[in-house]
Amino acid sequence: MSRADRAPDSATGAAVMDLIVRLGRGHGTTVLIATHEGQVAEACDRVIGLRDGRTVTDSG
């Protein structure tokens, strides 16, 4: 899997996150997203913060 050189514009990023959330909820599945972006984390139902491989926060 390759990595994009840059992030999508904000409208595209929001549309992709909306699609991911809707698909996960619509199919009753868990979607795991690893990110450093606060706006992405805000769209999630549960956020687990890690530091040095250990859980430091858990919103769920």
C-alpha positions as CSV (number, residue, x, y, z in Angstrom):
1,M,0.0,0.0,0.0
2,S,1.4,3.4,-0.9
3,R,1.0,6.6,1.0
4,A,-0.3,9.8,-0.5
5,D,2.2,12.7,-0.6
6,R,-0.3,15.1,0.8
7,A,-3.7,15.2,2.6
8,P,-6.9,15.7,0.7
9,D,-8.5,19.1,0.9
10,S,-10.9,19.6,3.8
11,A,-14.1,19.0,1.8
12,T,-12.8,15.7,0.4
13,G,-11.5,14.6,3.8
14,A,-14.9,15.3,5.4
15,A,-16.7,13.4,2.7
16,V,-14.4,10.4,3.1
17,M,-14.8,10.4,6.9
18,D,-18.6,10.6,6.5
19,L,-18.6,7.7,4.1
20,I,-16.4,5.6,6.4
21,V,-18.7,6.4,9.4
22,R,-21.9,5.7,7.5
23,L,-20.6,2.4,6.1
24,G,-19.4,1.2,9.5
25,R,-22.7,2.0,11.2
26,G,-24.8,0.8,8.3
27,H,-23.1,-2.6,8.4
28,G,-22.8,-2.8,12.2
29,T,-19.1,-3.1,12.1
30,T,-16.2,-1.6,13.9
31,V,-13.9,0.6,11.9
32,L,-10.4,1.2,13.3
33,I,-8.8,4.5,12.2
34,A,-5.2,5.5,13.2
35,T,-4.7,9.2,12.9
36,H,-2.9,12.3,14.3
37,E,-5.7,14.6,13.0
38,G,-8.0,15.9,15.7
39,Q,-10.9,16.5,13.3
40,V,-10.8,12.9,12.2
41,A,-10.8,11.7,15.9
42,E,-13.8,14.0,16.6
43,A,-15.9,12.1,14.0
44,C,-15.3,8.8,15.8
45,D,-17.6,7.3,18.5
46,R,-14.6,6.2,20.6
47,V,-11.0,7.5,20.8
48,I,-8.2,5.7,22.4
49,G,-5.0,7.7,22.9
50,L,-1.6,5.9,22.9
51,R,1.8,6.9,24.0
52,D,4.9,4.7,23.8
53,G,2.6,1.7,23.0
54,R,0.4,2.2,26.1
55,T,-3.2,3.4,26.5
56,V,-3.2,6.9,28.0
57,T,-6.8,7.9,27.3
58,D,-10.0,6.1,26.4
59,S,-13.3,8.0,25.6
60,G,-15.3,4.7,25.7
